[in-house]
Every structure is written in C-alpha cells, then in structure tokens.
C-alpha cells in the first residue's frame, strides 16, 4: 500500500495530494479550473524545487499563512 499525504483540500475539486511509492513521489494537483495534473518526482529536493516555483509568495499576498502551511506540509512528506 502506498502512503498518501493530503497537503490541502478546500473541497472535492481543489486539492493537492502526494503519494509516496518507494522512492518516487507522485503529486496530484486537482483544481476546478484546470482538472487534474500529475507530477512525478524521484527525490524530495526535486519536489520542493517544483513547489517553490509553483507556489510563489506573490500569489499568496495576504494569505502568507496558507503558503507556509502548504510548504510545511510538503516538507513533512
């Protein structure tokens, strides 16, 4: 069984999950605007690099706590 981490979920259409399959990390990003995007990473540093580019501070102006929570949850995977 693979270990699945729920990073955030606002409703059933907006969520981010990470599945750990051995050394591989599969990030599923589901949104009501874009559908489902799946990203596969071989290492945690690679995933964190993607996350830092995907979740920029300029996109979270006024919601810095939400950005910090997402990044902290990704670091705990």
N, C-alpha and C positions, 0 to 999 in steps of 0.2 A: 504494500500500500504506500502511496506517495503522500508526503506531508504537504498539506495545503495551508497557506497563510493568507488571511484576509487583511489587506492593508487598509482599505477604506471602502465603505459602502454607503451611498446616500439613498438608493432604492435599488430595485432589481435590474435597472438599466444603467446605473452609473456605479462602477466598482472597479477595484484593482485587486487581483489575487496573484499569489506566487506559489507555484508547485515546485517542490524540491524532489527531483528524480535522480537520485545518486549525486553525481557531481553537476548535473545540469539543472538550471533554474529556468522555469517557464513562467513568464509574466503574461497574464491575460488582463487586458485593459478593455472594459466594456463601457460604452457610452451610448446615450440615446441619439447622439449626433452622427457618430462615425461607425457604430456597430462594434464588432469585436476585433481587436488587434492582439496578436500573439507574438511575443518576443522571446527568443531562446538565447540564454547566456550560459557560458561554460564556467564562469567564475563570478564570485560576488563583486570583486572590484569592477568587472565589466558591467554588471547590472547597476552598480552605484554610479558609474560614469554616465550610463544612459539616463538614470533617474535625475541626476543633476542637470542634464541637458533638457529633459522632458518637463520637469517641474522647476521652472525658473522663478526666482523671487519676484520678478516684475509681473508675473501672472497672479501672484498672491498678495498684492498690495492691500493692506487692511485685514488680511487673513493669514498673517505670519504663523500663528499657532497651528493652523491646518497644515501648512507646508512643513513645519517642524515635526508634527505628528506623523506625516507620511514618510519623511526621511528617517525618522527614528524607527518606525515600524519596518522599513526596508533594511535598515542596518541590523535589526534583530533576526532577520531570516537566516 
